Every structure is written in structure tokens, then in C-alpha cells.
Amino acid sequence: MDFHLGGFLVPSDAPMDPTSPHADHFITHSRSRLPVGWQAIEIYPLLGEEYWKPEYAPAWAELDLLAEITKRNVLATTLNEIDGRGSARRKYAALLEELDGLLAGPEEPAHQFLKSHPDLLSATYDQFWSKLRFGDHISDFVFREPYNDYLLVEIEAPIRELFRKDGDQRRELTHAISQIEDWTRYIEENKQSVEAELGLTGISANPRTLVVIGRSASLTEENRRKLVSVQANHNKLRIVTYDDLIAAARANIERILGPLDCWGQNVQFYFYKESATHSKQG
């Protein structure tokens, strides 16, 4: 049996008007088999005995199968037309799940994953470099975003902790910030050669920087407050955990593609905007 259920998502912290163009409406589709003692039942037309011949059975079976396949294809096409973002949403949900699965290990697998999917670090980049050398130091990532706005990224292992139990900053975090400072100092002192030789045209002498390190579960509220202070003492520096990175990427993807976490056993979700449906009907 096929089941369909329709509705719209309501934020838990802010009621939303279902007629709002920002509301995510959905249709669910699921198929279930009833727990009965037979596999199938079919109603045959009332025909004379001359039609009920064994040699006709293969043709009738083929027609039945083709009819069922056609019906399923039409339904799948209709649902996919409602939600043209579905395949992209499933792709990014799988990517974020894969990245989350790497967070119990060392730095290099996470680095290679982010190298393959750089949009998780910078959603608006138009070019990026991995392992770019600034003098004696090698950067993890450099992103060029619109209007020659650059972002330098230092990647540390997910298993690194940012603070000790007494609240003091761990050397791994200090090292990551020191790396950032070495890069920016080199750029400031060698801006012309950086632009000419590395191709970083128009880079600022003080570009934006990002450190990705550790997990959110290791941070207390006091640690978070200290991170704010650390960032305030370093102009244009952001420090995030891998969990923060995934959460930010998820929020950005969901803003464009719709929710990633709605799923159920043997249930497929199809999302759409009411305004888009109206425009299609018009």
C-alpha cells in the first residue's frame, strides 16, 4: 500500500505562517506491505472460458508488470518534479555524515575530505589552494572569495582539545594561532611577491583567517567565553570546532535546499515552497 502525508515545517522557536514564501512544505511517500497471509490478490475481468488459456499467461503477466512499472515511474516523476532539490539534499546529507564519521581520527583524513569538498569551508569561494607555501610555512587552505576577499584556513586534528581542565589554553590551539600569525606576517612583509608569485591578486595585508580544531563536546561555557576573548585579540580570526563547521554548513545548505534531517524508515520526504508551486500552476 502507498501512503502520502502532507504538511509544513514549523520552527520550534518561532511560529511560521504556512503561506509564507519561506515555509518548507512537504509530502511524504512510503510503501508498506500488509501483514497478511497472502502475497498478492488480483481481480480478473469476467471473461469466457475461451480466454483462460495457459499460453496467454506470459503475455498477461508481462502487461501486468509493465503497468505496475509505469505507475511507479509516473508517481516517482511527479514527486521528483515537486522537489527538484531532493538529489542535491541527499548528496549533502551523506557528505556531512561522512565528515562526521572522520572526526574520531587524525587530521589528514579530515584534511583530504575537506580538500575534496572545499565548499564546506567556504560556500562562496571562486578559487582555492591547498598546501600553499608562505616562506618557510605551509598553509592548509587559501580561499579566494568575490572581490578578492581571501580566507586562510588552518586545519588541526579533530581529536585535539582546545583547553586543559584548569581552563588554560592548550599548546595545540596556541600552535594553530601561531601558524596563522606566521602566514599573515609573511603576507604583510611580502605582499607584492605573494600577489605576483602565488597568484593571490588583491590579497589584503591582513586577510581573514580561520582555525578548525577539536570537538564541541570538549568545550565548557567558560571555554567558549575564552575563545571569544582569544579571537578578539586577533583581528579577523575565527576559531571553530569541526562540529561548529558541520553545523554552519548544514544551516547554509538547508537554507538553500531544505531540511536534511527529516527521514524515516521506508519514508521519502519531498520538500517544496508554496510560492514555487503556485508559479508552476500559473
C-alpha positions in Angstrom: 0.0 0.0 0.0 1.2 3.5 -0.8 0.8 6.2 1.8 1.1 10.0 1.4 1.2 12.6 4.1 1.4 16.4 3.5 2.3 19.3 5.8 4.8 22.0 6.5 7.7 22.5 8.9 7.3 24.9 11.8 10.4 26.2 13.7 10.2 25.2 17.3 11.3 28.7 18.5 9.2 30.9 16.1 5.8 30.0 14.7 5.6 30.5 11.0 2.6 31.2 8.7 2.2 28.3 6.3 1.5 30.8 3.5 4.9 32.4 4.0 7.2 32.1 1.0 9.9 30.8 3.3 7.8 27.9 4.7 9.0 24.4 3.8 6.1 22.3 2.8 6.5 18.6 2.4 4.9 15.4 1.1 6.0 12.0 2.4 5.7 8.8 0.4 6.0 5.4 1.9 5.1 1.9 0.8 4.2 -0.9 3.2 3.2 -4.5 2.9 0.2 -5.6 5.0 0.9 -8.4 7.5 -1.5 -10.9 5.8 -1.1 -14.5 4.8 -1.0 -13.9 1.1 1.5 -12.1 -1.2 -0.9 -10.6 -3.7 -4.5 -10.5 -4.8 -5.8 -9.5 -8.2 -9.3 -9.0 -9.6 -9.7 -10.5 -13.0 -12.3 -9.5 -15.5 -15.3 -11.7 -16.1 -14.4 -13.4 -19.4 -15.5 -16.5 -21.1 -13.6 -19.8 -20.7 -12.1 -19.5 -24.2 -9.9 -16.6 -22.9 -8.5 -18.6 -19.9 -5.7 -20.5 -21.7 -2.2 -21.2 -20.2 -0.5 -19.9 -23.4 -1.9 -16.4 -22.7 -0.4 -16.3 -19.2 3.1 -14.9 -20.1 1.6 -12.0 -22.1 -0.9 -11.1 -19.3 1.9 -11.3 -16.7 4.1 -9.0 -18.9 1.3 -6.5 -19.3 0.7 -6.5 -15.5 4.4 -5.9 -14.8 4.6 -3.1 -17.4 1.5 -1.5 -16.0 2.9 -1.5 -12.4 6.3 -0.2 -13.5 4.7 2.6 -15.5 2.5 3.5 -12.5 5.5 3.7 -10.2 7.6 5.7 -12.7 4.8 8.2 -13.1 4.5 8.6 -9.3 8.3 9.0 -8.9 8.4 11.6 -11.7 5.6 13.6 -10.2 7.2 13.6 -6.7 10.6 14.5 -8.1 9.1 17.4 -10.0 7.7 18.7 -6.8 11.1 18.6 -5.1 13.8 19.3 -7.6 16.3 19.7 -4.8 15.9 16.2 -3.4 19.0 14.6 -5.0 21.3 17.5 -4.0 19.9 17.4 -0.5 20.6 13.7 -0.1 24.1 14.2 -1.5 25.0 16.9 1.1 23.4 14.9 3.9 25.6 12.0 3.0 28.7 14.2 2.8 28.1 15.7 6.3 27.5 12.3 7.7 30.8 11.1 6.1 32.7 14.0 7.6 31.2 13.4 11.0 32.4 9.8 10.8 36.0 11.0 10.3 36.1 13.1 13.5 37.2 10.3 15.7 40.6 10.1 13.9 43.7 12.1 12.9 43.9 15.3 10.9 44.9 14.0 7.5 41.7 12.1 6.5 39.7 15.2 7.5 42.0 17.4 5.6 41.7 15.3 2.4 37.9 15.2 2.8 37.7 19.0 3.0 40.1 19.3 0.1 37.6 17.2 -1.9 34.7 19.3 -0.7 36.0 22.8 -0.1 32.6 24.4 -0.2 32.1 23.1 3.4 34.8 25.6 4.4 33.8 28.4 2.1 30.4 28.4 0.4 31.2 31.4 -1.8 34.8 30.7 -3.0 35.7 31.1 -6.7 39.2 29.5 -6.3 41.2 27.7 -3.6 44.7 26.4 -2.9 45.8 23.6 -0.6 49.3 23.4 1.0 50.3 26.9 -0.3 53.7 28.0 0.9 54.3 31.3 2.7 58.0 31.4 3.1 59.0 28.6 5.5 55.4 27.9 6.4 52.8 25.9 4.5 49.1 26.8 4.8 46.3 24.2 4.8 43.9 26.2 2.6 43.6 29.6 1.0 40.2 30.6 -0.4 39.6 33.5 -2.8 36.1 34.8 -2.5 34.3 37.5 -4.5 36.0 40.9 -4.8 39.4 39.4 -3.9 38.5 38.7 -0.3 40.8 35.9 0.9 40.4 33.4 3.7 43.3 31.5 5.2 42.5 28.2 6.9 44.5 26.2 9.4 43.3 22.6 10.0 44.1 20.8 13.2 43.1 17.2 14.2 39.5 16.7 15.4 40.9 14.8 18.4 42.8 17.9 19.6 41.4 19.6 22.7 41.5 23.4 22.9 41.7 23.9 26.7 43.1 22.0 29.7 41.0 21.0 32.6 42.2 24.1 34.6 40.9 26.3 31.7 44.3 27.2 30.3 44.8 27.2 26.5 46.4 24.0 25.2 49.5 24.2 23.1 47.7 22.7 20.1 45.4 25.8 19.9 48.4 28.1 20.6 50.3 26.4 17.7 47.4 26.8 15.3 47.1 30.5 16.1 50.9 30.9 15.8 50.7 29.3 12.3 48.1 31.8 11.3 50.3 34.7 12.6 53.3 33.4 10.6 51.3 33.4 7.4 49.8 36.8 7.9 53.2 38.3 8.9 54.8 36.9 5.8 52.0 38.3 3.6 52.3 41.7 5.2 56.1 41.8 4.7 56.0 40.3 1.1 52.6 41.4 -0.3 53.8 42.2 -3.8 55.6 38.8 -4.3 52.7 36.9 -2.7 50.4 38.5 -5.3 52.8 38.0 -8.2 54.3 34.6 -7.5 51.5 32.9 -5.7 48.7 34.4 -7.8 46.8 35.8 -4.8 45.9 39.0 -6.7 44.5 41.8 -4.5 45.0 40.0 -1.2 44.9 42.1 1.9 47.9 42.5 4.1 45.6 41.4 6.9 43.3 38.7 5.4 40.5 36.8 7.2 41.7 33.7 8.9 40.0 30.5 10.3 41.2 27.7 12.6 39.3 24.4 12.6 40.2 22.3 15.6 38.7 19.8 18.1 35.1 18.9 19.0 32.4 21.0 20.7 31.7 18.4 23.4 35.1 19.2 24.9 34.2 22.9 25.5 32.5 24.3 28.5 30.7 27.6 28.6 33.8 29.1 30.2 35.9 27.8 27.3 33.5 29.3 24.8 33.9 32.7 26.5 37.7 32.4 26.4 37.5 31.6 22.7 35.6 34.9 22.2 38.4 36.7 24.0 41.1 34.9 22.1 39.5 35.9 18.8 39.0 39.5 19.9 42.8 39.7 20.4 43.5 38.6 16.8 41.9 40.7 14.1 39.8 38.8 11.6 40.4 35.4 13.3 37.7 32.8 13.8 38.2 29.6 15.7 35.6 26.8 15.3 35.3 23.2 16.1 34.5 20.5 13.5 31.0 20.3 15.0 30.7 24.1 14.5 31.8 23.7 10.9 29.3 20.9 10.2 26.5 22.9 11.9 27.3 26.0 9.8 27.5 24.0 6.6 24.2 22.3 7.4 22.5 25.6 8.1 23.7 27.1 4.9 22.7 24.0 2.8 19.3 23.8 4.4 18.6 27.5 3.7 19.0 26.7 0.0 18.0 23.1 -0.3 15.6 22.4 2.6 15.9 20.2 5.7 18.5 17.4 5.7 17.4 15.6 8.8 13.8 14.6 8.0 13.8 10.9 7.4 12.1 7.7 8.5 12.2 4.0 7.8 10.9 3.4 4.3 9.7 7.0 4.1 10.9 9.6 1.5 10.4 13.3 2.1 9.8 15.8 -0.7 10.0 19.5 0.1 8.7 22.5 -1.8 7.9 26.1 -1.4 4.3 27.1 -1.8 5.1 30.1 -3.9 7.1 27.9 -6.4 4.1 25.5 -6.7 1.7 28.4 -7.4 4.1 29.8 -10.1 4.2 26.4 -11.8 0.4 26.2 -11.7 0.2 29.7 -13.1 
